[in-house]
Amino acid sequence: MMFYIGHFEFADYDLPYNEAALLIPVIHEGRTGYYAVVLYLDQPNPVVGGREIYGWPKKEAEQILYKEENGKITASVTRHGQQIIKASFETQQKVDPIPDRPKEPVFTLKYVWSVQKDAPPDVLKLISNTMDPDVTKELPVGKATLQFGDSSFDAILSKIPIKEIMYSETVVHDFGIWGARC
């Protein structure tokens, strides 16, 4: 699985916001990539606007704290008064030069209910989005910690055991993003 927390400062929403996502590795028609299980956002504008047409499984979080200080990042996600995710990353080295990275898609399921009773969905389509890895500006690698809390609103998290964090990195783009593969 892959988990990431991102801090974004897009002009589209006229405010910075944070998001956290859980992705699982998949192979679809010979393409390797990730399937988005859940995407938490801490501002309502990005939750209700934009990417929902692409099937992102968005949920509003009360708070996504993201703090960067002296090469260490700490982050947490709080929803319905409960901390459901806690993570940290500490830089051990910066990768330079940055190697070529694969353009792995993220798959989402676009699902639009029918307005007619007992009818199949009006839209049921697998969508893929690919982030261009060539825009990576910095690539610090290091060690990370990750904990999932227990919440009746987010029961899937408590069912995922974190046995080992295999790799962690901070990918710096024009929009910041941090991820850990576990």
C-alpha positions as MATLAB code, in Angstrom:
seq = 'MMFYIGHFEFADYDLPYNEAALLIPVIHEGRTGYYAVVLYLDQPNPVVGGREIYGWPKKEAEQILYKEENGKITASVTRHGQQIIKASFETQQKVDPIPDRPKEPVFTLKYVWSVQKDAPPDVLKLISNTMDPDVTKELPVGKATLQFGDSSFDAILSKIPIKEIMYSETVVHDFGIWGARC';
ca = [
       0.000    0.000    0.000;
       1.046    3.583   -0.336;
       0.060    6.421    1.956;
       0.720   10.082    1.290;
       0.060   13.447    2.823;
       0.256   16.493    0.621;
       0.277   20.216    1.291;
      -1.120   22.152   -1.684;
      -1.217   25.847   -2.435;
      -3.342   26.031   -5.582;
      -4.782   29.320   -6.746;
      -7.866   27.457   -8.045;
      -9.262   27.186   -4.529;
      -7.870   30.498   -3.267;
      -6.499   28.799   -0.162;
      -3.941   26.188    0.803;
      -5.249   22.804    1.790;
      -3.913   19.446    2.913;
      -4.899   16.004    1.787;
      -4.053   12.455    2.800;
      -4.657    9.364    0.709;
      -4.392    5.618    0.924;
      -3.587    3.802   -2.335;
      -3.157    0.115   -3.133;
      -0.903   -1.224   -5.892;
      -2.789   -2.773   -8.819;
      -2.275   -4.153  -12.297;
      -4.980   -3.320  -14.817;
      -4.721   -4.490  -18.418;
      -0.960   -4.884  -18.004;
      -0.440   -1.400  -16.494;
       0.897   -1.160  -12.959;
      -0.369    1.679  -10.824;
      -2.406    2.416   -7.712;
      -6.089    2.367   -6.813;
      -7.292    5.195   -4.565;
      -9.097    3.736   -1.534;
      -9.721    7.023    0.287;
      -8.729   10.683   -0.019;
      -9.145   12.994    2.995;
      -9.172   16.778    2.494;
      -9.277   19.472    5.187;
     -11.073   22.231    3.261;
     -14.606   22.037    1.835;
     -13.896   23.739   -1.526;
     -11.546   21.009   -2.834;
     -13.886   18.349   -1.407;
     -16.982   19.498   -3.262;
     -15.380   20.914   -6.390;
     -13.166   19.682   -9.139;
     -11.931   16.143   -9.028;
     -15.106   14.336   -7.913;
     -15.985   13.922  -11.565;
     -12.940   11.666  -11.819;
     -14.156    9.331   -9.069;
     -11.767   10.321   -6.270;
     -13.126    8.813   -3.013;
     -13.029   12.098   -1.102;
     -13.957   12.558    2.536;
     -13.824   15.732    4.552;
     -11.396   15.728    7.461;
     -11.762   18.201   10.309;
      -8.056   18.726   10.398;
      -4.943   17.564    8.604;
      -1.942   18.896   10.455;
       1.276   19.118    8.468;
       4.436   20.457   10.075;
       7.913   20.590    8.575;
      10.892   21.484   10.730;
      14.635   20.711   10.463;
      14.201   17.902    7.914;
      11.373   16.238    9.840;
       7.729   16.172    8.795;
       4.929   15.269   11.164;
       1.341   14.898   10.067;
      -1.983   13.725   11.373;
      -5.572   13.401   10.181;
      -8.529   14.041   12.491;
     -12.088   13.202   11.482;
     -15.237   13.267   13.647;
     -13.130   14.233   16.660;
     -10.803   11.231   16.392;
      -7.230   11.123   15.162;
      -7.328    8.436   12.487;
      -3.841    8.789   10.979;
      -0.512    9.790   12.477;
       2.692    9.872   10.429;
       6.240   11.185   10.483;
       9.129   11.409    8.035;
      12.769   12.203    8.735;
      15.165   13.006    5.901;
      18.282   10.858    5.799;
      19.615   11.945    2.403;
      18.628   13.776   -0.764;
      18.733   11.861   -4.033;
      20.744   13.838   -6.576;
      20.535   13.545   -9.498;
      16.894   12.513   -9.457;
      16.530    9.307  -11.489;
      13.878    8.797  -14.140;
      10.679    7.670  -12.481;
       7.828    5.678  -14.005;
       4.562    7.401  -14.866;
       2.322    5.188  -12.747;
      -1.407    5.878  -13.019;
      -3.784    6.240  -10.122;
      -7.077    4.478  -10.832;
     -10.387    5.693   -9.427;
     -13.945    4.492   -9.925;
     -16.330    7.078  -11.339;
     -19.764    6.054  -10.038;
     -22.867    8.160  -10.623;
     -26.135    6.804   -9.244;
     -29.198    6.707  -11.452;
     -32.123    8.915  -10.489;
     -34.471    6.043  -11.321;
     -35.263    3.559   -8.580;
     -33.511    0.163   -8.864;
     -31.747    1.213  -12.075;
     -28.059    0.551  -12.682;
     -25.705    3.522  -12.255;
     -25.772    6.143  -14.985;
     -21.967    6.113  -14.981;
     -19.709    3.275  -13.855;
     -16.245    3.756  -15.275;
     -12.670    3.105  -14.225;
     -10.617    6.289  -14.664;
      -6.844    6.671  -14.600;
      -4.824    9.808  -13.870;
      -1.069   10.033  -14.190;
       1.157   12.521  -12.407;
       4.201   13.503  -14.429;
       7.257   12.424  -12.377;
       9.490   14.620  -14.549;
       8.424   17.705  -12.566;
      10.113   16.430   -9.391;
      12.350   19.185   -7.974;
      13.739   17.410   -4.904;
      13.689   13.831   -3.682;
      14.705   13.410   -0.038;
      14.502    9.828    1.240;
      14.455    8.755    4.849;
      12.582    6.846    7.476;
       8.910    7.117    8.311;
       6.371    6.050   10.899;
       2.674    5.474   10.255;
      -0.222    4.654   12.570;
      -3.905    4.214   11.803;
      -6.491    4.888   14.495;
      -9.806    3.197   15.073;
     -12.974    5.037   14.076;
     -16.467    3.828   13.290;
     -16.546    6.372   10.442;
     -13.325    5.041    8.906;
     -13.395    1.362    9.844;
     -11.211    0.318    6.911;
      -8.130    1.910    8.512;
      -8.256   -0.172   11.683;
      -8.375   -3.338    9.571;
      -5.078   -2.582    7.787;
      -2.053   -3.858    9.696;
       1.138   -1.877    9.157;
       3.768   -4.587    9.227;
       6.674   -2.718    7.673;
       7.443    0.577    5.971;
       9.495   -0.452    2.983;
      10.386    2.955    1.594;
       9.647    6.592    2.326;
      10.365    9.758    0.424;
       9.397   13.380    0.129;
       8.653   14.343   -3.448;
       8.840   18.102   -3.951;
       6.980   19.481   -6.976;
       5.403   22.844   -7.644;
       2.804   21.264   -5.391;
       4.290   19.428   -2.380;
       3.590   15.758   -1.747;
       4.999   13.195    0.659;
       4.508    9.463    0.404;
       5.448    6.255    2.160;
       5.105    2.758    0.737;
       4.149    0.271    3.411;
];
